[in-house]
Amino acid sequence: MNALMVRPRVAELVFQLYGRPLHPELFDILAVRTFQREDYELRLWITRTGHVMTWENEDVLLTEVADAEPTFSDKRRLLRYPMRGEHTGRFQCSHGVLYQTSFQVETLSEEIYLHVHDEILADGSKNGILHNFQPNHRLAIAPLAYVVVESRPRCLFISTFHTFPEENTIIKSQTLIEKQK
């Protein structure tokens, strides 16, 4: 797989939630992490244009996709938002599982973008999962994908940051999955 592939424009991206697993061959996966806890498993894929996260316990399976417009079926798609502006979503699953998410797309001035990019690099060297893409040419700023996973009793909190230097744009998302009593 070529990590130097050109990323699509942010306007071509969508944020979706499915109630089913999605096959890895549908995505350009660049990094993989799995988090296993006593009551759930989280599989995280950093892709060329975003991320795919699958959360599963013995009763519920949820797949969050922040990526280019997919070519797969809409079967069991629970939420869908174009990657523009700010959105919040909520889905009450069976067995007391609640999924909540919010994301925002911010286009910044070049100076502020570079400052935020440097902050993400600094944080990513200490916490979470940081994927530093190859830039399109040697003098370009490299796109970043940064994911922080925080597990607490009965809940999981995930923050993501995806940078698009050619557009001075950052996509930030926060997802909370909790098992209600």
N, C-alpha and C positions, 0 to 999 in steps of 0.2 A: 504494500500500500504506500502511496506517495503522500507524505505529509506536506509537500509543497503545493498541493492542489489549491486552487483558488477557492476561497469561501464565497458563498452567494451573498447578495446584499441582504441586510437585515429585513427589509420589506418582504423577502421571500420566505421568512421563517414563520413557524406556527408553534403554539404551545398547546399540547393536548394531553388528555388523561384517558386511558383505556382500562377496562376491566378484564384484561387478558394479557398474556405475554406476547411480545413481538420478537421475531426472529433476528438474531444478530446480523445475518447476511443482508438485511435491509438497510444497514447503516455503515458509514465509514468510521469504525471504532478505532480510537487512538490510545485509549487507556481504559483499564478495567479494575474495579475494586469491588470486593464483597464484604459486607458487614453482617456477621451472624450474632444474633442475640438469642436468649432463651425462648422468646415468644415471636420472633420474626426474622426474616432475612432481607437485606437490602442489596441489590446488585446495581452498580453504577457504571455506566459507560460514558466516557467523554468522547464525543464524536467531532468530526471536522467542523460542524456548525453549531454544536450545542451539547446536549446530554440526553441520555435515556436512563431512567431509574425505575427499577422494578422492586416493589415492596410486597412481601408475601408472608402471611401467617397461615395457620391451618385452615382458615375459613375464607380469607379474602386475598385477592391478587390485584394490585394496581400498578399500571405502567405509565409514568409521566414522560412525555417526549417534548423536548424543546429542540427543534431541528427543522431542516428544510421541509417543504410541503411533501408529505409522504405519497407514495404510489400504492400503498396497501389499502385494504378494505376498511370501511368505517365501522365494521362490526364491533359492537360493544364499546364504542367511543362514548365517553361520559361527558367530557368538556372539550371545547376547542376555542382558541382565541388567536387572532393574527398578532404577530409581534409588533405591536404599535402602541405607544402611549403606556397607560397603566391599566391593569386588569386584576380583579380578584375573583376567585372561584372557590366553591365549596361543594362537596359531595358527601352525603351521608350514606355510608355503605351498610351492608348487613352486619350483624354480629357486633354492633356498637363501635365500628371503626369510622372515624371522621377524618376526611381529607380536606385540607384547606390550603390554598395557595394564593400568592400575589406575585406579580412581576411588573417591572417597569423597564422601558426602553428609553435611555437618555442619550441624546446627542449633545456633546459638550464642545466648548471652544478648545482649540488645540492645546493651549497651555494647561487648562484644567484637566483635559483628558490625559495628558502626559503625567500630571501629578497623581491622578487616581490610578493610572496604570502602574506607576512606581509603588504606590501603597499596596496594590494587589500583589505585586512581586514580593515585597517585603513580608506581607502577611503570609503569603503562600510558602515562603521558605521556612516558616515556623509552624504553621497549622494546616490542616486540611490536605487536599489533593490539588496540586498545581500542575497543569500541563502547559508548557511553553511551546507554542507552535513555531515552525520555521517561517521566517518572513518571506515575502514574495521576492525580495532582492536583499542583498547584504546590508544595505543602509536603512532598510525599513524597520519599523517597530513591529515586533512579533505579536500576533494575537495570543491571548491567554484564556484559559478556562480554569476556574478556581472553584472548588466545592468544599464546603465545611459541613460535616455531619455531626450533630449533637444528639446523643441518646440519653433519655431520662426515663424513669419508670413510667410505663404506659404511654410514652410519646417519643416521637422522633422529629427533630427539626433540621432542615437542610437548607443551606444558603448557597446560591450559585452566582457566579460572576463570569460573563463571557464578554471579551473585548473584541471590537472590530475597528482596528486602527485606521483603515482606509476611509471609514465614515466617522471617526472620532466618536464612536457609539459604544455604550456599555449596556448589556442586558443583565439585570439583577432579578433573582427570584428567591422567594422564601416559601418553603413547603412545610406544613405541620401535619403529621399523621398521628392520630391519638386513638387509643382504645378507651372508650368511655365506660364508666362503671355500669 
